[in-house]
Amino acid sequence: EADKRKADIEIYERLIASIQDYFGGMDIQSIFLHEGCCFLAMILHQYIPDSAIVFNRKIPHCACLLSNGIYDIRGKIPSGGFFIATSEDMRYMQKHFIPSFDAGALVEYLNKIMN
């Protein structure tokens, strides 16, 4: 269990560092707290398959449930109001949280770095 948590955090930290490198000096918190939150949650879920995408309908905000808590671009965040995303939630997020960056190019970059 402790090893799993450690492995999840290592993958999370590698992904965030790679995203930071990709965007250079840009404010990635601003990008991924708003329209990029769904993209980030899906990428985290891709690299940490036993994670879950979670959604807070009140905020609205999307994040990823890892083995030791909920994470977004800022790191571990309070879990209040988050629930496992339903297919309806996913449709809502994909319709409303549209990244302003080239998501395909970032996915390609991350695939090269992470594999």
Residue frames as qw, qx, qy, qz and C-alpha x, y, z in Angstrom:
[[0.000, 0.885, 0.465, 0.000, 0.00, 0.00, 0.00],
 [0.275, -0.829, 0.117, 0.472, 2.75, 2.46, 0.94],
 [0.433, -0.168, 0.617, 0.635, 4.70, 1.41, -2.16],
 [0.267, 0.613, 0.669, 0.325, 1.62, 2.01, -4.33],
 [0.079, -0.950, -0.229, 0.196, 1.14, 5.51, -2.88],
 [0.383, -0.626, 0.363, 0.574, 4.82, 6.28, -3.48],
 [0.416, 0.127, 0.704, 0.561, 4.65, 5.00, -7.07],
 [0.169, 0.808, 0.549, 0.131, 1.50, 7.06, -7.78],
 [0.181, -0.924, -0.017, 0.336, 3.15, 10.22, -6.44],
 [0.444, -0.379, 0.526, 0.618, 6.32, 9.60, -8.47],
 [0.339, 0.421, 0.690, 0.482, 4.26, 9.28, -11.68],
 [0.006, -0.921, -0.385, 0.052, 2.22, 12.36, -10.73],
 [0.313, -0.801, 0.169, 0.481, 5.38, 14.41, -10.08],
 [0.444, -0.103, 0.630, 0.629, 7.01, 13.25, -13.35],
 [0.252, 0.644, 0.646, 0.322, 3.90, 14.19, -15.31],
 [0.100, -0.956, -0.218, 0.171, 3.60, 17.63, -13.72],
 [0.402, -0.611, 0.363, 0.578, 7.33, 18.31, -14.24],
 [0.417, 0.153, 0.692, 0.569, 7.00, 17.25, -17.89],
 [0.133, 0.828, 0.521, 0.159, 3.98, 19.51, -18.38],
 [0.258, -0.886, 0.017, 0.384, 5.91, 22.39, -16.77],
 [0.445, -0.318, 0.543, 0.637, 8.82, 21.76, -19.16],
 [0.354, 0.477, 0.692, 0.411, 6.47, 21.62, -22.16],
 [0.022, 0.916, 0.380, 0.129, 4.92, 25.00, -21.30],
 [0.452, 0.408, -0.194, 0.769, 8.22, 26.65, -20.34],
 [0.136, -0.002, -0.457, 0.879, 7.63, 29.64, -18.08],
 [0.401, -0.385, -0.386, -0.736, 3.87, 29.78, -18.57],
 [0.392, -0.229, 0.564, -0.690, 1.53, 29.68, -15.58],
 [0.347, -0.047, -0.898, -0.267, 0.40, 26.06, -15.76],
 [0.041, 0.305, 0.780, -0.544, -1.77, 26.42, -12.66],
 [0.366, 0.411, 0.075, -0.831, -3.92, 28.95, -14.47],
 [0.434, 0.248, -0.669, -0.550, -4.13, 26.72, -17.56],
 [0.419, -0.049, -0.905, -0.050, -4.92, 23.48, -15.70],
 [0.090, 0.243, 0.690, -0.676, -7.18, 24.89, -12.97],
 [0.473, 0.421, 0.102, -0.767, -9.62, 26.11, -15.56],
 [0.775, 0.404, -0.178, -0.452, -10.13, 24.68, -19.01],
 [0.486, 0.461, -0.743, -0.008, -7.34, 22.11, -18.70],
 [0.471, -0.363, 0.661, -0.458, -8.51, 20.32, -15.54],
 [0.914, 0.166, 0.217, -0.299, -10.37, 17.56, -17.40],
 [0.690, 0.597, -0.403, 0.066, -7.42, 17.00, -19.75],
 [0.020, 0.582, -0.717, 0.382, -5.04, 16.70, -16.78],
 [0.692, -0.184, 0.544, -0.438, -7.33, 14.28, -14.93],
 [0.924, 0.336, 0.018, -0.184, -7.61, 12.08, -18.03],
 [0.510, 0.636, -0.542, 0.205, -3.81, 12.10, -18.55],
 [0.274, -0.477, 0.710, -0.439, -3.20, 11.23, -14.89],
 [0.840, 0.016, 0.388, -0.378, -5.75, 8.41, -15.18],
 [0.810, 0.514, -0.272, -0.075, -4.02, 7.15, -18.33],
 [0.402, 0.551, -0.649, 0.337, -0.65, 6.86, -16.55],
 [0.163, -0.158, 0.805, -0.548, -2.10, 5.72, -13.20],
 [0.403, -0.156, -0.718, -0.546, -4.81, 3.30, -14.41],
 [0.400, -0.438, -0.789, 0.160, -6.18, 2.38, -10.98],
 [0.007, -0.179, -0.257, 0.950, -6.89, 6.05, -10.27],
 [0.165, 0.658, 0.733, 0.047, -10.33, 7.58, -10.86],
 [0.082, 0.335, 0.177, 0.922, -11.47, 10.80, -12.46],
 [0.156, -0.579, -0.678, 0.427, -13.48, 12.82, -9.96],
 [0.050, 0.512, 0.336, 0.789, -15.73, 15.85, -10.45],
 [0.088, -0.410, -0.546, 0.725, -16.99, 18.57, -8.15],
 [0.151, 0.644, 0.638, 0.394, -20.27, 19.84, -9.58],
 [0.209, -0.887, -0.308, 0.273, -20.40, 22.89, -7.29],
 [0.405, -0.549, 0.219, 0.698, -17.06, 24.44, -8.35],
 [0.988, 0.088, 0.098, -0.076, -17.13, 22.87, -11.20],
 [0.023, 0.750, -0.659, -0.054, -13.72, 21.21, -11.24],
 [0.968, 0.135, -0.201, -0.064, -12.24, 17.92, -12.33],
 [0.180, -0.716, 0.662, -0.128, -9.33, 16.12, -10.62],
 [0.724, 0.198, -0.656, -0.075, -7.89, 12.63, -10.15],
 [0.757, -0.537, 0.243, -0.282, -8.31, 10.32, -7.18],
 [0.477, 0.473, -0.725, 0.150, -5.01, 8.56, -6.49],
 [0.682, -0.210, -0.686, 0.142, -4.31, 5.98, -3.78],
 [0.414, -0.327, -0.510, 0.679, -3.75, 8.66, -1.14],
 [0.047, 0.636, 0.317, -0.702, -6.07, 11.50, -2.11],
 [0.492, 0.778, 0.383, 0.073, -7.34, 13.82, -4.81],
 [0.457, -0.371, 0.270, 0.762, -4.84, 15.64, -7.01],
 [0.487, 0.842, 0.229, 0.034, -4.96, 18.41, -9.58],
 [0.567, 0.652, -0.153, 0.480, -2.26, 20.69, -10.96],
 [0.215, -0.805, 0.308, -0.460, -1.59, 22.10, -7.46],
 [0.158, 0.259, -0.894, 0.330, -0.94, 18.72, -5.87],
 [0.230, -0.382, -0.882, 0.149, -3.12, 17.09, -3.22],
 [0.230, -0.311, -0.063, -0.920, -6.32, 19.06, -2.65],
 [0.405, 0.011, 0.653, -0.640, -9.23, 18.82, -0.17],
 [0.017, 0.124, 0.942, 0.311, -11.65, 16.07, -1.21],
 [0.251, 0.464, 0.593, -0.608, -14.89, 17.79, -0.16],
 [0.496, 0.605, 0.072, -0.618, -17.51, 17.90, -2.89],
 [0.279, 0.458, -0.736, -0.413, -15.71, 15.51, -5.26],
 [0.828, 0.068, 0.475, -0.288, -17.39, 12.35, -6.52],
 [0.465, -0.057, 0.762, 0.447, -16.33, 9.71, -9.05],
 [0.299, 0.366, -0.266, -0.840, -17.24, 11.17, -12.43],
 [0.677, 0.349, 0.619, -0.192, -20.21, 9.59, -14.18],
 [0.470, 0.266, 0.589, 0.600, -20.42, 9.28, -17.96],
 [0.067, 0.899, 0.396, 0.174, -22.75, 12.32, -17.84],
 [0.381, -0.846, 0.111, 0.356, -20.11, 14.26, -15.88],
 [0.565, -0.191, 0.517, 0.614, -17.47, 13.26, -18.44],
 [0.339, 0.612, 0.550, 0.456, -19.65, 14.51, -21.32],
 [0.140, -0.969, -0.202, 0.039, -20.22, 17.79, -19.46],
 [0.496, -0.678, 0.277, 0.467, -16.49, 18.23, -18.78],
 [0.537, 0.044, 0.575, 0.615, -15.45, 17.42, -22.35],
 [0.214, 0.768, 0.493, 0.349, -18.01, 19.91, -23.65],
 [0.187, -0.971, -0.122, -0.090, -17.17, 22.76, -21.25],
 [0.512, -0.723, 0.352, 0.300, -13.49, 22.27, -20.32],
 [0.799, 0.553, 0.097, 0.213, -11.85, 22.70, -23.70],
 [0.641, -0.427, 0.121, 0.626, -8.07, 23.19, -23.51],
 [0.258, 0.932, -0.044, -0.249, -6.70, 26.38, -25.07],
 [0.181, -0.624, 0.699, 0.298, -3.48, 24.52, -25.92],
 [0.659, 0.328, -0.578, -0.352, -2.76, 21.85, -28.54],
 [0.783, -0.346, 0.415, -0.307, -3.80, 18.79, -26.52],
 [0.957, 0.289, -0.017, 0.032, -2.61, 16.37, -29.20],
 [0.471, 0.670, -0.417, 0.394, 0.89, 17.84, -29.23],
 [0.352, -0.602, 0.538, -0.473, 1.08, 17.71, -25.42],
 [0.940, -0.100, 0.248, -0.212, -0.07, 14.06, -25.42],
 [0.837, 0.466, -0.201, 0.205, 2.65, 13.19, -27.97],
 [0.139, 0.708, -0.496, 0.483, 5.26, 15.02, -25.88],
 [0.611, -0.461, 0.477, -0.432, 4.18, 13.24, -22.69],
 [0.988, 0.107, 0.058, -0.093, 4.15, 9.84, -24.42],
 [0.650, 0.565, -0.372, 0.345, 7.80, 10.37, -25.45],
 [0.072, -0.632, 0.524, -0.566, 8.86, 11.54, -21.97],
 [0.691, -0.341, 0.407, -0.491, 6.87, 9.06, -19.87],
 [0.985, 0.121, 0.051, -0.116, 7.58, 5.89, -21.88]]
